């Protein structure tokens, strides 16, 4: 499998560490952000291939951040694959995660298999 540069966006340190551990099995590069504002800054300044985006975060949540990326960034960055992450029933946030701009949606618990399946569906 090709190696990708991942951006893990989650306000909870332990969630980022868990995802970093899972991603280390399939990738050689991860960058972390605690909220959407940090994620936007990182995306503007670093080469990132895939974003793992928590939905509920302070300052700028995952929905707001994803909508911003899709509407304000120029191609090809506005097309970056974004996987929404949540521990909740996704219908509590939106009826269709695609309408929010996410490419995929993963609910906890995360596993390397489920993340791999999501990644393999992207044409990067």
DSSP file (Angstrom, degrees, kcal/mol; ACC not computed):
  #  RESIDUE AA STRUCTURE BP1 BP2  ACC     N-H-->O    O-->H-N    N-H-->O    O-->H-N    TCO  KAPPA ALPHA  PHI   PSI    X-CA   Y-CA   Z-CA
    1    1 A X              0   0    0      0, 0.0   119,-0.0     0, 0.0     2,-0.0   0.000 360.0 360.0 360.0 140.6    0.0    0.0    0.0
    2    2 A X        -     0   0    0      1,-0.1     2,-0.4    25,-0.0     0, 0.0  -0.308 360.0-114.9 -61.6 147.4    1.1    3.5   -0.8
    3    3 A X        -     0   0    0     24,-0.1     2,-0.3    25,-0.0    24,-0.2  -0.734  35.5-165.7 -87.4 133.8    2.3    5.6    2.1
    4    4 A X        -     0   0    0     -2,-0.4    25,-0.8    22,-0.3     2,-0.7  -0.834  24.0-122.6-118.9 156.1    0.1    8.7    2.9
    5    5 A X  E     -a   29   0A   0     -2,-0.3    44,-3.0    23,-0.1    45,-1.7  -0.895  37.0-160.8 -96.1 114.7    0.6   11.8    5.0
    6    6 A X  E     -ab  30  50A   0     23,-2.3    25,-2.1    -2,-0.7     2,-0.5  -0.734  15.5-154.9 -99.9 144.2   -2.3   11.8    7.5
    7    7 A X  E     -ab  31  51A   0     43,-2.3    45,-3.0    -2,-0.3     2,-0.6  -0.985  11.8-160.4-112.8 119.2   -3.7   14.7    9.4
    8    8 A X  E     -ab  32  52A   0     23,-3.1    25,-2.4    -2,-0.5     2,-0.6  -0.894   7.3-170.9-101.0 118.4   -5.4   13.6   12.6
    9    9 A X  E     +ab  33  53A   0     43,-3.1    45,-2.8    -2,-0.6     2,-0.3  -0.929  28.1 128.1-117.2 109.3   -7.8   16.3   14.0
   10   10 A X        -     0   0    0     23,-2.3    25,-0.1    -2,-0.6     6,-0.1  -0.953  50.7-142.7-159.6 137.8   -9.3   15.6   17.4
   11   11 A X  S    S+     0   0    0     45,-0.4     2,-0.6    -2,-0.3    23,-0.1   0.627  83.0  82.8 -80.1 -12.1   -9.4   17.6   20.6
   12   12 A X     >  -     0   0    0      1,-0.2     4,-1.9     2,-0.0     3,-0.4  -0.843  69.4-150.8-100.5 120.0   -8.9   14.6   22.8
   13   13 A X  H  > S+     0   0    0     -2,-0.6     4,-2.4     1,-0.2     5,-0.2   0.883  94.8  52.5 -54.3 -46.5   -5.2   13.6   23.2
   14   14 A X  H  > S+     0   0    0      1,-0.2     4,-2.4     2,-0.2    -1,-0.2   0.863 107.2  52.7 -64.2 -35.7   -5.9    9.9   23.8
   15   15 A X  H  > S+     0   0    0     -3,-0.4     4,-2.5     2,-0.2    -1,-0.2   0.915 109.9  48.8 -63.8 -42.3   -8.0    9.7   20.6
   16   16 A X  H  X S+     0   0    0     -4,-1.9     4,-2.6     2,-0.2    -2,-0.2   0.905 111.5  49.5 -63.4 -40.4   -5.1   11.2   18.6
   17   17 A X  H  X S+     0   0    0     -4,-2.4     4,-2.2     2,-0.2    -2,-0.2   0.911 111.1  49.1 -65.9 -42.0   -2.7    8.8   20.2
   18   18 A X  H  X S+     0   0    0     -4,-2.4     4,-2.3     2,-0.2    -2,-0.2   0.945 114.2  45.1 -61.6 -48.5   -4.9    5.8   19.4
   19   19 A X  H  X S+     0   0    0     -4,-2.5     4,-3.1     1,-0.2     5,-0.2   0.890 110.9  54.0 -63.8 -39.0   -5.4    6.9   15.8
   20   20 A X  H  X S+     0   0    0     -4,-2.6     4,-2.0    -5,-0.2    -1,-0.2   0.904 109.0  49.2 -61.3 -41.0   -1.6    7.7   15.4
   21   21 A X  H  X S+     0   0    0     -4,-2.2     4,-0.6     2,-0.2    -2,-0.2   0.919 113.4  45.9 -64.3 -44.3   -0.9    4.1   16.6
   22   22 A X  H >< S+     0   0    0     -4,-2.3     3,-1.2     1,-0.2     4,-0.4   0.942 114.1  48.0 -63.4 -47.3   -3.3    2.6   14.1
   23   23 A X  H >X S+     0   0    0     -4,-3.1     4,-2.0     1,-0.3     3,-1.7   0.814  98.5  68.9 -65.5 -31.2   -2.1    4.8   11.3
   24   24 A X  H 3< S+     0   0    0     -4,-2.0    -1,-0.3     1,-0.3    -2,-0.2   0.750  92.5  61.5 -60.8 -21.8    1.6    4.0   12.0
   25   25 A X  T << S+     0   0    0     -3,-1.2    -1,-0.3    -4,-0.6    -2,-0.2   0.744 119.9  22.9 -73.9 -23.2    0.8    0.5   10.8
   26   26 A X  T <4 S+     0   0    0     -3,-1.7     2,-0.3    -4,-0.4   -22,-0.3   0.473 123.8  40.2-123.0  -5.3   -0.1    1.7    7.3
   27   27 A X     <  -     0   0    0     -4,-2.0    -1,-0.1   -24,-0.2   -22,-0.1  -0.952  55.9-145.0-144.3 160.2    1.7    5.1    6.9
   28   28 A X  S    S+     0   0    0    -24,-0.4     2,-0.4    -2,-0.3   -23,-0.1   0.390  82.5  55.4-105.8   3.4    4.9    6.7    7.8
   29   29 A X  E     +a    5   0A   0    -25,-0.8   -23,-2.3    -6,-0.1     2,-0.4  -0.969  50.2 163.4-145.4 126.4    3.6   10.2    8.5
   30   30 A X  E     -a    6   0A   0     -2,-0.4     2,-0.3   -25,-0.2   -23,-0.2  -0.996  11.4-169.0-135.4 144.6    1.0   11.7   10.8
   31   31 A X  E     -a    7   0A   0    -25,-2.1   -23,-3.1    -2,-0.4     2,-0.4  -0.955  16.6-143.6-125.9 148.3    0.4   15.3   11.9
   32   32 A X  E     -a    8   0A   0     -2,-0.3     2,-0.3   -25,-0.2   -23,-0.2  -0.884  16.4-178.7-120.4 147.1   -1.9   16.2   14.7
   33   33 A X  E     -a    9   0A   0    -25,-2.4   -23,-2.3    -2,-0.4     3,-0.1  -0.990  20.6-150.9-137.6 145.7   -4.3   19.1   15.3
   34   34 A X  S    S+     0   0    0     -2,-0.3     2,-0.3   -25,-0.2    24,-0.3   0.594  79.2   2.7 -91.3 -13.2   -6.5   19.7   18.3
   35   35 A X  S  > S-     0   0    0    -25,-0.1     4,-2.0    22,-0.1    26,-0.1  -0.958  83.3 -88.2-161.2 175.4   -9.3   21.6   16.4
   36   36 A X  H  > S+     0   0    0     24,-2.0     4,-2.5    22,-0.5     5,-0.2   0.835 118.9  58.1 -64.3 -35.1  -10.4   22.8   13.1
   37   37 A X  H  > S+     0   0    0      1,-0.2     4,-1.8     2,-0.2    -1,-0.2   0.923 109.2  45.4 -62.2 -43.5   -8.5   26.1   13.2
   38   38 A X  H  > S+     0   0    0      1,-0.2     4,-2.5     2,-0.2    -1,-0.2   0.898 111.0  54.5 -64.1 -40.0   -5.2   24.2   13.7
   39   39 A X  H  X S+     0   0    0     -4,-2.0     4,-2.7     1,-0.2    -2,-0.2   0.910 106.4  50.7 -61.2 -43.1   -6.2   21.8   10.9
   40   40 A X  H  X S+     0   0    0     -4,-2.5     4,-1.7     1,-0.2    -1,-0.2   0.915 110.8  49.0 -61.5 -43.7   -6.7   24.6    8.4
   41   41 A X  H  X S+     0   0    0     -4,-1.8     4,-0.9     2,-0.2    -1,-0.2   0.918 112.4  48.1 -62.3 -44.0   -3.3   26.1    9.2
   42   42 A X  H >X S+     0   0    0     -4,-2.5     4,-2.0     1,-0.2     3,-1.0   0.926 109.6  52.3 -63.1 -45.0   -1.6   22.8    8.8
   43   43 A X  H 3< S+     0   0    0     -4,-2.7    -1,-0.2     1,-0.3    -2,-0.2   0.827 108.7  51.6 -62.2 -31.0   -3.4   22.1    5.5
   44   44 A X  H 3< S+     0   0    0     -4,-1.7    -1,-0.3    -5,-0.2    -2,-0.2   0.703 121.5  31.4 -76.1 -19.0   -2.2   25.5    4.2
   45   45 A X  H << S+     0   0    0     -3,-1.0     2,-0.3    -4,-0.9    -2,-0.2   0.512 114.1  50.3-120.5  -7.5    1.4   24.8    5.1
   46   46 A X  S  < S-     0   0    0     -4,-2.0     2,-0.8    -5,-0.1    -1,-0.1  -0.925  80.6-106.2-134.0 157.4    2.0   21.1    4.8
   47   47 A X        +     0   0    0     -2,-0.3     2,-0.4    -3,-0.0    -3,-0.1  -0.752  46.2 172.1 -82.3 111.2    1.5   18.3    2.3
   48   48 A X        -     0   0    0     -2,-0.8   -42,-0.2    -5,-0.2     3,-0.1  -0.965  20.6-175.8-122.2 138.5   -1.4   16.2    3.6
   49   49 A X  S    S+     0   0    0    -44,-3.0    32,-0.7    -2,-0.4     2,-0.3   0.786  71.4  17.9-100.9 -35.7   -3.0   13.4    1.7
   50   50 A X  E     -bc   6  81A   0    -45,-1.7   -43,-2.3    30,-0.1     2,-0.5  -0.999  63.3-149.6-143.2 139.4   -5.9   12.3    4.0
   51   51 A X  E     -bc   7  82A   0     30,-2.6    32,-3.2    -2,-0.3     2,-0.6  -0.940   2.0-160.5-112.9 131.0   -7.7   14.0    6.9
   52   52 A X  E     -bc   8  83A   0    -45,-3.0   -43,-3.1    -2,-0.5     2,-0.6  -0.950  25.4-168.6-104.9 110.1   -9.2   12.1    9.8
   53   53 A X  E     -bc   9  84A   0     30,-3.0    32,-2.7    -2,-0.6   -43,-0.2  -0.894  17.8-145.6-117.0 114.8  -11.6   14.6   11.3
   54   54 A X  E     - c   0  85A   0    -45,-2.8    32,-0.2    -2,-0.6     8,-0.1  -0.412  12.9-144.9 -64.4 150.0  -13.4   14.4   14.6
   55   55 A X  S    S+     0   0    0     30,-1.6     7,-2.1     1,-0.2     2,-0.8   0.906  81.6  56.6 -86.4 -45.9  -16.9   16.0   14.5
   56   56 A X        +     0   0    0     29,-0.3   -45,-0.4     5,-0.2     2,-0.3  -0.795  69.7 134.3 -97.3 110.8  -17.2   17.5   18.0
   57   57 A X        -     0   0    0     -2,-0.8   -22,-0.1    -3,-0.1     4,-0.1  -0.982  50.7-107.4-147.7 154.7  -14.3   19.9   18.8
   58   58 A X  S    S+     0   0    0     -2,-0.3     2,-2.8   -24,-0.3   -22,-0.5  -0.309  95.0  18.8 -76.0 169.2  -14.0   23.3   20.4
   59   59 A X  S    S+     0   0    0    -24,-0.1     2,-0.3   -23,-0.1    -1,-0.1  -0.340 139.9   8.0  70.1 -60.0  -13.1   26.5   18.5
   60   60 A X  S    S-     0   0    0     -2,-2.8   -24,-2.0     4,-0.0   -23,-0.1  -0.860  81.5-146.5-151.2 112.1  -14.1   25.0   15.1
   61   61 A X     >  -     0   0    0     -2,-0.3     4,-2.6   -26,-0.1    -5,-0.2  -0.116  31.4 -97.2 -78.2 176.7  -15.8   21.6   14.9
   62   62 A X  H  > S+     0   0    0     -7,-2.1     4,-2.4     1,-0.2     5,-0.2   0.835 121.2  51.6 -65.0 -35.0  -15.4   19.0   12.1
   63   63 A X  H  > S+     0   0    0     -8,-0.6     4,-2.4     2,-0.2    -1,-0.2   0.948 113.4  44.2 -66.0 -48.4  -18.5   20.1   10.2
   64   64 A X  H  > S+     0   0    0     -9,-0.2     4,-2.1     1,-0.2    -2,-0.2   0.908 115.1  49.2 -61.8 -42.7  -17.4   23.7   10.1
   65   65 A X  H  X S+     0   0    0     -4,-2.6     4,-2.6     2,-0.2    -1,-0.2   0.924 111.6  47.7 -64.9 -45.5  -13.9   22.8    9.2
   66   66 A X  H  X S+     0   0    0     -4,-2.4     4,-2.5     1,-0.2    -1,-0.2   0.917 111.9  49.7 -64.5 -43.3  -14.8   20.5    6.4
   67   67 A X  H  X S+     0   0    0     -4,-2.4     4,-2.0     1,-0.2     5,-0.2   0.894 111.4  50.6 -61.6 -38.9  -17.3   23.0    4.9
   68   68 A X  H  X>S+     0   0    0     -4,-2.1     4,-3.2    -5,-0.2     5,-0.6   0.938 110.3  48.6 -63.6 -47.3  -14.5   25.7    5.1
   69   69 A X  H  X5S+     0   0    0     -4,-2.6     4,-1.2     1,-0.2    -2,-0.2   0.923 114.0  46.8 -58.3 -45.9  -12.0   23.4    3.3
   70   70 A X  H  <5S+     0   0    0     -4,-2.5    -1,-0.2    -5,-0.2    -2,-0.2   0.847 123.3  32.2 -67.5 -34.7  -14.5   22.5    0.6
   71   71 A X  H  <5S+     0   0    0     -4,-2.0    -2,-0.2    -5,-0.2    -1,-0.2   0.786 126.4  33.9 -96.1 -28.9  -15.6   26.1    0.0
   72   72 A X  H  <5S+     0   0    0     -4,-3.2    -3,-0.2    -5,-0.2     2,-0.2   0.721  97.4  81.6-105.4 -24.0  -12.5   28.3    0.7
   73   73 A X  S  <<S-     0   0    0     -4,-1.2     2,-0.2    -5,-0.6     3,-0.1  -0.525  75.2-124.2 -82.5 152.4   -9.6   26.2   -0.4
   74   74 A X    >>  -     0   0    0     -2,-0.2     4,-1.0     1,-0.1     3,-1.0  -0.592  49.4 -50.7 -90.5 155.7   -8.6   26.1   -4.1
   75   75 A X  T 34 S+     0   0    0      1,-0.3    -1,-0.1     2,-0.2     0, 0.0  -0.343 119.0  21.8 -60.4 147.9   -8.2   22.8   -6.1
   76   76 A X  T >4 S+     0   0    0     -3,-0.1     3,-1.9     0, 0.0    -1,-0.3  -0.995 123.5  54.1 -87.8  -3.7   -6.8   20.3   -5.5
   77   77 A X  G X4 S+     0   0    0     -3,-1.0     3,-1.6     1,-0.3    -2,-0.2   0.820 101.1  61.2 -62.3 -31.3   -6.7   21.0   -1.8
   78   78 A X  G 3< S+     0   0    0     -4,-1.0    -1,-0.3     1,-0.3    -3,-0.1   0.594 102.8  53.6 -71.6  -7.3  -10.5   21.5   -1.6
   79   79 A X  G <  S+     0   0    0     -3,-1.9    -1,-0.3    -5,-0.2    -2,-0.2   0.303  76.1 136.9-105.3   6.9  -10.9   17.9   -2.8
   80   80 A X    <   -     0   0    0     -3,-1.6     2,-0.2    -4,-0.1   -30,-0.1  -0.262  65.9-102.9 -55.9 137.0   -8.7   16.3   -0.1
   81   81 A X  E     -c   50   0A   0    -32,-0.7   -30,-2.6    21,-0.1     2,-0.5  -0.456  41.1-169.6 -64.8 128.8  -10.2   13.1    1.3
   82   82 A X  E     -c   51   0A   0     -2,-0.2    21,-2.8    19,-0.2    22,-1.3  -0.983   8.6-161.2-125.1 122.3  -11.8   13.8    4.7
   83   83 A X  E     -cd  52 104A   0    -32,-3.2   -30,-3.0    -2,-0.5     2,-0.2  -0.907  17.1-138.3-103.5 119.3  -13.0   10.9    6.9
   84   84 A X  E     -cd  53 105A   0     20,-2.7    22,-3.0    -2,-0.6     2,-0.4  -0.545  16.6-158.3 -76.0 140.6  -15.4   12.0    9.6
   85   85 A X  E     +cd  54 106A   0    -32,-2.7   -30,-1.6    -2,-0.2     2,-0.3  -0.977  20.9 154.4-122.5 132.2  -14.9   10.4   13.1
   86   86 A X  E     - d   0 107A   0     20,-1.8    22,-1.9    -2,-0.4     4,-0.1  -0.997  41.4-155.2-154.5 153.8  -17.5   10.1   15.8
   87   87 A X  S    S+     0   0    0     -2,-0.3     2,-0.2    20,-0.2    20,-0.1   0.448  81.3  77.1-100.0  -6.1  -18.5    8.1   18.8
   88   88 A X  S    S-     0   0    0      1,-0.1     2,-0.4     2,-0.0    20,-0.1  -0.492 100.4 -80.9-101.9 169.0  -22.2    9.2   18.3
   89   89 A X    >   -     0   0    0     -2,-0.2     3,-2.2     1,-0.2     4,-0.3  -0.580  41.5-138.0 -64.9 121.5  -24.9    8.2   16.0
   90   90 A X  G >> S+     0   0    0     -2,-0.4     4,-2.0     1,-0.3     3,-1.8   0.763  97.4  70.5 -60.1 -24.8  -24.1   10.2   12.8
   91   91 A X  G 34 S+     0   0    0      1,-0.3    -1,-0.3     2,-0.2     5,-0.1   0.679  85.3  69.5 -67.9 -14.1  -27.8   11.1   12.3
   92   92 A X  G <4 S+     0   0    0     -3,-2.2    -1,-0.3     1,-0.1    -2,-0.2   0.731 110.0  33.1 -70.4 -20.5  -27.5   13.4   15.4
   93   93 A X  T <4 S-     0   0    0     -3,-1.8     2,-0.3     1,-0.4    -2,-0.2   0.810 132.9 -18.8-104.1 -41.3  -25.2   15.6   13.3
   94   94 A X     <  -     0   0    0     -4,-2.0    -1,-0.4     1,-0.1     3,-0.2  -0.972  50.2-123.0-167.0 152.7  -26.6   15.4    9.8
   95   95 A X  S    S+     0   0    0     -2,-0.3     2,-0.4     1,-0.3    -1,-0.1   0.872 104.0  23.5 -69.5 -36.9  -28.7   13.1    7.6
   96   96 A X    >>  -     0   0    0      1,-0.1     3,-1.2    -3,-0.1     4,-0.7  -0.942  64.2-157.0-136.9 111.4  -26.1   12.6    5.0
   97   97 A X  G >4>S+     0   0    0     -2,-0.4     5,-1.7     1,-0.3     3,-0.5   0.771  94.2  64.1 -62.1 -24.2  -22.4   13.0    5.8
   98   98 A X  G >45S+     0   0    0      1,-0.2     3,-1.5     2,-0.2    -1,-0.3   0.876  93.9  60.1 -64.8 -35.8  -21.6   13.5    2.2
   99   99 A X  G <45S+     0   0    0     -3,-1.2    -1,-0.2     1,-0.3    -2,-0.2   0.769 101.2  54.7 -65.3 -23.6  -23.7   16.7    2.2
  100  100 A X  G <<5S-     0   0    0     -4,-0.7    -1,-0.3    -3,-0.5    -2,-0.2   0.584 125.7-102.8 -83.1 -10.3  -21.3   18.1    4.9
  101  101 A X  T < 5S+     0   0    0     -3,-1.5   -19,-0.2    -4,-0.4    -3,-0.2   0.405  75.8 136.7 105.3  -1.5  -18.4   17.4    2.6
  102  102 A X      < -     0   0    0     -5,-1.7    -1,-0.4     1,-0.1   -19,-0.2  -0.514  43.8-155.0 -77.5 147.6  -17.0   14.3    4.2
  103  103 A X  S    S+     0   0    0    -21,-2.8     2,-0.3     1,-0.2   -20,-0.2   0.803  77.1   4.4 -87.1 -34.2  -15.9   11.4    1.9
  104  104 A X  E     -d   83   0A   0    -22,-1.3   -20,-2.7    -7,-0.1     2,-0.4  -0.924  63.3-140.8-144.6 165.4  -16.4    8.7    4.5
  105  105 A X  E     -d   84   0A   0     -2,-0.3     2,-0.4   -22,-0.2   -20,-0.2  -0.994  14.6-173.9-135.1 127.9  -17.7    8.3    8.1
  106  106 A X  E     -d   85   0A   0    -22,-3.0   -20,-1.8    -2,-0.4     2,-0.3  -0.979   7.5-158.5-121.1 133.3  -16.2    6.1   10.7
  107  107 A X  E     -d   86   0A   0     -2,-0.4   -20,-0.2   -22,-0.2     2,-0.1  -0.793  38.2 -59.6-105.1 153.9  -17.7    5.5   14.1
  108  108 A X  S    S+     0   0    0    -22,-1.9     2,-0.1    -2,-0.3    -1,-0.0  -0.408 105.7  59.9 -69.7 149.4  -15.9    4.3   17.2
  109  109 A X  S    S-     0   0    0     -2,-0.1     2,-0.2     1,-0.1    -2,-0.2   0.467  78.9-155.2 -80.1 143.4  -14.3    1.9   17.9
  110  110 A X        -     0   0    0     -2,-0.1     2,-0.3    -4,-0.1    -2,-0.1  -0.522  12.5-173.9 -81.1 150.8  -11.8    2.5   15.1
  111  111 A X     >  -     0   0    0     -2,-0.2     4,-2.2     1,-0.1     5,-0.2  -0.976  37.2-118.5-141.8 156.8   -9.8   -0.4   13.6
  112  112 A X  H  > S+     0   0    0     -2,-0.3     4,-2.7     1,-0.2     5,-0.2   0.871 114.9  55.2 -61.6 -36.3   -7.0   -0.7   11.2
  113  113 A X  H  > S+     0   0    0      2,-0.2     4,-2.4     1,-0.2    -1,-0.2   0.933 109.2  44.9 -63.4 -47.1   -9.3   -2.8    8.9
  114  114 A X  H  > S+     0   0    0      2,-0.2     4,-1.7     1,-0.2    -1,-0.2   0.881 115.0  48.2 -67.2 -37.9  -12.0   -0.1    8.8
  115  115 A X  H  X S+     0   0    0     -4,-2.2     4,-2.5     2,-0.2    -2,-0.2   0.930 111.6  50.2 -67.5 -44.4   -9.5    2.7    8.2
  116  116 A X  H  X S+     0   0    0     -4,-2.7     4,-2.8     1,-0.2    -2,-0.2   0.914 108.4  52.6 -58.1 -44.9   -7.8    0.7    5.4
  117  117 A X  H  X S+     0   0    0     -4,-2.4     4,-0.7     1,-0.2    -1,-0.2   0.897 111.0  47.7 -59.5 -40.4  -11.1    0.0    3.7
  118  118 A X  H >< S+     0   0    0     -4,-1.7     3,-0.8     1,-0.2     4,-0.4   0.935 113.1  47.3 -65.3 -46.1  -11.9    3.7    3.7
  119  119 A X  H >< S+     0   0    0     -4,-2.5     3,-1.9     1,-0.2    -2,-0.2   0.904 106.2  57.6 -62.8 -43.4   -8.5    4.7    2.4
  120  120 A X  H 3< S+     0   0    0     -4,-2.8    -1,-0.2     1,-0.3    -2,-0.2   0.695  97.8  62.8 -64.6 -18.6   -8.5    2.1   -0.4
  121  121 A X  T << S+     0   0    0     -3,-0.8    -1,-0.3    -4,-0.7     2,-0.2   0.619  88.7  88.6 -81.7 -11.7  -11.7    3.6   -1.7
  122  122 A X  S <  S-     0   0    0     -3,-1.9     2,-0.9    -4,-0.4    -3,-0.0  -0.582  72.3-140.1 -86.0 148.4  -10.0    6.9   -2.5
  123  123 A X              0   0    0     -2,-0.2    -3,-0.1     1,-0.2    -2,-0.1  -0.784 360.0 360.0-106.1  86.4   -8.3    7.6   -5.8
  124  124 A X              0   0    0     -2,-0.9    -1,-0.2   -44,-0.0    -2,-0.0   0.385 360.0 360.0-108.1 360.0   -5.2    9.5   -4.5
